[in-house]
Amino acid sequence: MIFEIKEKKDKELEEMYKKAMKELDEFFGLNWKINLPKVFLIKTRKEINNLRKEKTENWMVAWAEKHSIYILDKDNYEKESSHKYSKEHYFKLLKHELCHLFFQIVAESKFTYNQFIWLNEGLSGYLSEQYKDKTKPERLSEFLSQYSNWNGKSYNESSYAVKLLVDKFGKTKILALIKNLEFVKSEKDFNKLFKEIYGSEPTYKFFNILLKE
């Protein structure tokens, strides 16, 4: 496949990018200054499908890959997706995808995106504050099954699970969890590491007790 790439000047989007990077830097303590992530704006659903090498659903508008973000151009956002455009919504989407890149660097792991999925997606949903656009779940009952097989239905649960971890234990522990993922080879290893940090394996009972506190 052949694509044409050219730089686009967009003051509003550049401000979103800088704000998101600053806020993520503050959380992760990464101080990312060299080889900053590139953002590629995609014009149409057809271009998304070509890049992804698959037919995508209309809700799918962005993804992270290596050190880059691919995102549907805000000028075509409503026309080429099922979403309504707003500056706030688009900023959260951009920050969500950038968070995936921070996660990968801090983890210092050559993992693929079919590992640690609920943690990865949950952290992005939490830090981008996308969870605020959803109803708080009364009970968590699905997200833990999304360790390595993401079905796209657990964004809300995963985001609230991460929020509970940060609210109850602070960010130091969740950063310690992420930084030690390079030594995790299986879900069993992950559960063991989680227990070392939080005093319990990740279970629905553990999270639902936090949810009710």
N, C-alpha and C positions, 0 to 999 in steps of 0.2 A: 504494500500500500504506500502511496505517495501523498504527503501532506505539505501544505504551504504554511509556514510560520512567520509571523511578523510581530514586532513589538507594538503594543497598543497603549496609548496614554489615556489614563482614566483616573482623574484626581480623587474621585469618591472611592473607587475601589482601592487605590493606593493607600488612602487613609484607613480603610478597613483593615488592610493587610498589616500596616504598621501597628495599629491598635491591637490586633489579634496577636501578633508576634511579641509585642511588649508584655501583654498579659500572660501569655504562655511562658515567656522567659521568666517572669516573676514567680510563677508557680513551680516550674521545673528547675529553676536556678541554673539554666544551661548557658545563658549569655551567648546565644547563637549569633555570630557576627560574620562568619566566613561561609561562602557557598550557601547562601540563603535559598530557601525554597523558591522554585519558579512556579508561577501560576499560568496555566494554559487555558484560555477561554475557548469553549466549544460552541459553535454557532447553532448546530441543528442536532436533532435526534439521530439523523442518519450518520453524522460524524461521530456521535457517541457510540453508536452501534459498530461502526467501522473500527474505532480505536479499541473497543472492548472485545471485538470479534464475536459478538453475540447480539441478539435482539433484546433490548432492555425495556423494562417497564417505564411508564411515564413518570413515576415518582423518582426514578434514579437520575440524579442531576450532578453528582460530583463523586470523585474518588481520589485517593492518594496512591501514588506509585513511585517507589524509590524516593528521590528528593524533590518530587514535583506534585502539584495539585492540578487536577483536571476538573473544570467546573463549567456548567452551562452559562453562557454569557447572559448577564442580567437584562440586556436589551431584548433577548429572545426568551426570557425565562418562562413567562406565562404561555407563550405560543407553543413552545417545544416541551412543556412538562405539565403535570397536573397540579402544580403549585401556584399560589398567588405570590407575587413579588412584593416585598417590602425591604427597605434598607436593613431593618433589624433582623429579619429572617435570613437575608443573604449574608449578613455579617456572621451570624451564628453558624451558617453552613460552612463558610470559609474557615472560621476558627475551628470547627469540628474536624475538618480535613487536615488542617495544619497540625492539630493536636496529635493525629496519627503519626506524623513525622517526628515530632518531639518524643513520642512514646518509643518509637523504634530506635532513636539515637540513645535515649537514656537507658533503654534495656540492653544496649550493646550486644544485641542478639541477632543472628542471621535468621530469625524466625520468618515464616511466611504469615500471610494474613489469615491463615486457618489455625492459628494458635492464640491462646489467651484472648479469644474474641470478646467474651462478655466484659472482660476488664478493659480491653482496648476501646471498644465501642462505648462502654459505660463512662470511661474517663472523658472521652470526646464529647459525649452528650452532657456530662456534668459541667465541664469547663466552658463549653459553648453556651451553657444555660438553656439548651433546647428542652430540657426536662420541664422547665417552667411553662412551656406551651402545652404540656400534657397533664392529665389528671393524676394526682398522686395515687399509686396503687394501694389498695387496702391490705394486700398480701402479696408476697413475692413467691412465685411458684413455677417459673419457666426458665429464667435466664441462666441458671447453672448448667443447663443442658447445652448451652451455646459456647462451650469451651473451644470446640474445634469444628463445629458444624452450624454456621450462622444461617438462620432462616429469615432474618430481617424483621422478625416480630417482637424482639426483646429489647429494642432500643430504650423504651421507657423503664422497664424493670432494671436493666443494666445500669442506666444513668442514676436511678434512685439507690441502687445497691452501692455504687461508688460514692454517692453523696453521703450515705450513712457512714461509710468507712472514714471519710474525711471529717464529717461533722463530729463523730464520736471519738475518733482516735487521732485526728490531725493529719496533715499532709506528709509529715516525716515518715510515717509507717508505710503509706501507700507508695511513696517514692522508693523506700527501701525494698518493697515488694517488686517494683518495676526494675530497679537496678540489679536485682538478683535473678532475673528471668533468664539471663545468659546461662545459668547452671541448670535450668529446668529442661528436662528431656521428655517429660510425659505429664499427663494430667495428675498422676499420682505424685510426681515430684512437686508440681504446683501446689497441690493440697497440703503437702508436708511443709513447704516454704510458707504458705499462708498461715498455717498453725503456729509455726515458729514466731511469726510476727504478731499475729492477732490472738493467739491462745486457743484457737479453735480452727478446725478445718472449715472451708466455706460450705455451709449447709443452709437449707432454707430456714431451719429452726434458728440458727445463729443470726441470720439477717432479719427474720421476722420479729425476733425479740428486740433488736435494735429499732425496727420500724415502729414498734409499739411504745417504746420508751419516751 
